[in-house]
Amino acid sequence: MASETPKPRFRPNHYVCPSCHLYLLAWDPPTQTIDMFHKVGLWADFWTGHVRLVCQYCLGATDVIPEQLVALLRQRYGLYAPTVEPPRRARA
């Protein structure tokens, strides 16, 4: 009898507000599912372009979130965070 190799299981990544400790969302990368528990927004650093989740309850910001999650939030929920564009050169 051949033993089946167990399929790897991934736990969803949970994002928690560092200020008020509310669970903001859970993201499962392999299945591309998002469970949103509270209202969130996206906030982008001006110089680096890194995006963070912002808790709409207390305005606390999480650590930097992956680009794959940012793209999924933009696609499914229409959340917007500005992207970094190189400065334009002045005409001489």
C-alpha positions in Angstrom: 0.0 0.0 0.0 1.6 3.2 -1.1 1.5 6.0 1.4 0.3 9.3 0.1 2.5 12.3 0.7 0.6 15.0 2.6 -0.2 18.1 0.6 1.5 21.1 2.0 -1.0 23.3 3.8 -0.6 27.0 4.0 -1.9 29.1 6.8 -3.4 32.5 5.8 -1.3 35.5 6.6 -3.1 37.6 9.3 -2.7 41.3 9.5 -3.4 43.0 12.8 -3.4 46.7 13.6 -0.4 47.5 15.8 -2.3 50.2 17.7 -5.7 48.8 18.6 -5.0 45.1 17.9 -8.0 44.5 15.7 -7.7 41.8 13.1 -7.8 43.6 9.8 -7.6 40.9 7.2 -6.5 37.3 6.4 -4.8 36.5 3.1 -4.2 33.0 1.7 -1.6 33.4 -1.1 -2.1 30.0 -2.8 -5.9 30.4 -3.2 -5.9 34.2 -3.5 -8.6 34.6 -0.9 -9.0 37.6 1.3 -11.2 37.7 4.5 -11.6 41.3 5.5 -12.6 41.8 9.2 -12.5 45.6 9.5 -12.3 48.6 7.2 -8.8 49.2 5.8 -7.1 51.6 3.5 -3.8 51.5 1.6 -1.0 54.0 2.4 2.1 54.2 0.2 5.5 55.7 1.3 6.4 58.5 -1.0 10.0 57.7 -1.6 10.1 54.0 -1.5 6.7 53.0 -2.8 6.2 50.4 0.0 2.5 50.0 0.8 1.0 49.5 4.3 -2.5 48.7 5.5 -4.2 51.5 7.5 -6.8 50.6 10.1 -9.8 52.9 9.6 -10.8 52.6 13.3 -7.6 54.1 14.8 -5.5 55.0 11.7 -2.7 52.6 12.8 -0.5 51.3 10.0 0.8 47.8 9.6 4.2 46.7 8.4 4.9 46.7 4.6 2.6 44.3 2.8 3.6 42.2 -0.3 3.0 43.5 -3.8 0.9 40.5 -4.6 -1.6 41.4 -1.8 -1.6 45.1 -2.9 -2.5 44.1 -6.5 -5.2 41.8 -5.2 -6.7 44.5 -3.0 -6.7 46.9 -5.9 -8.3 44.4 -8.2 -11.0 43.1 -5.9 -11.9 46.0 -3.7 -10.7 49.0 -5.7 -8.4 50.2 -2.9 -5.9 52.7 -4.2 -2.4 53.6 -3.2 -0.4 56.0 -5.3 2.6 54.5 -7.2 6.0 56.1 -7.2 6.8 57.8 -10.5 10.3 59.2 -11.3 10.4 63.0 -11.1 10.1 64.8 -14.4 13.0 66.8 -15.7 12.4 70.5 -16.3 12.8 71.7 -19.9 15.7 74.0 -20.5 
